[in-house]
Amino acid sequence: VPVLVGDPIDVASLSGRILFSTEEDMYTANADGTGPIRVTRREGPEFDPAWAPDGSRIVYRDSRRGINHDDEIFVMNADGTGPTNLTKDPGNDWGPDWSPDGTTIVFNSDRDGLPMGGFLMNADGLHLRRIPTDAYVEYPAWSPDGTRIAFMGGASAAEYDIWVVDVDGTNLVQVTDSPGPDGWPSWSPDGTRIAFTSVRDDCSYSEAPDCRTTGDIGPHHDVWVVNADGTGLARVTPEFGQFVTWSPDGEYLLVSGFDLYVIRPDGTGRASVDIAGVSGALFPDWIA
């Protein structure tokens, strides 16, 4: 059920381009939901996309052999042409994100039989190197100043919180500490805050009288923000939302829930972003 607080955001006023996937393919659209373009049409799942900083390319997860069966990181032009496999490894690679200068891609991988870790490679797939940290790293997100990586993970796969580490693997900091998993971090454009989603309000993890459930097999996720140093933790909305990204100006969050919606970080203004002919928008990203 949508949680409406304050006057809704005027979706028609939103600018920039958004990128998202469904369970099978990826699309781009104007931020107000108009002008959708389907950029993949190949058989099998291709999802988990991220814009290059200049909007010219898209990096994404190719799972056409089956999810978690030799997942690869691909890059293609923004119009869907020129898909290229960057990783070419029998392990599973996913969760890609671009460095702010567009030269490097971070992703997570279980290659070489090791625990899930964070890796860096040049935007052409060369100069692969592992981020030297013992932490379990999944869905890494590059800070706007290019110096840090936020990720979901921790000491093991059973301990999903939000962490931050320097790109060279030093200064590992735990940002959240929740009884249930926190995940899918997204940096604010000014680098001061991280939006993420959490199951801490699901009735399996919370004893609060207003705990929530999806009524389906999966737990209830909702959206939170926290300062990059772990202070200032605040719920954005108790409404379901599993994936989140910031608007380029930092004024709004775009959330993938039971529909695609935009909301302010203070929880006000919730408004649906309707995209003609498309349902089930996942993994949103937004550029100017």
Buried (B, 14 or more C-beta within 10 A) or exposed (E): EBBBEEEBBEBEEBEBBBBBBBEBBBBBBBBBBEEBEBBBEEEEBBBBBBBBBEBEBBBBBBBBEEBEEBBBBBBBBBEBEEBEEBBEBEBBBBBBBBBBEBEBBBBBBBBEEEEBBBBBBBBEBEEBEBBEBEBBBBBBBBBBEBEBBBBBBBEEEEBBBBBBBBBEBEEEBBBBEBEBBBBBBBBBBEBEBBBBBBBBBBBEBBEEEEBBEEEEEEBBBBBBBBBBEBEEBEEBBBBBBBBBBBBBEBBBBBBBBBBBBBBBBEBBBBBBBBBEEBEEBBBBBBBE
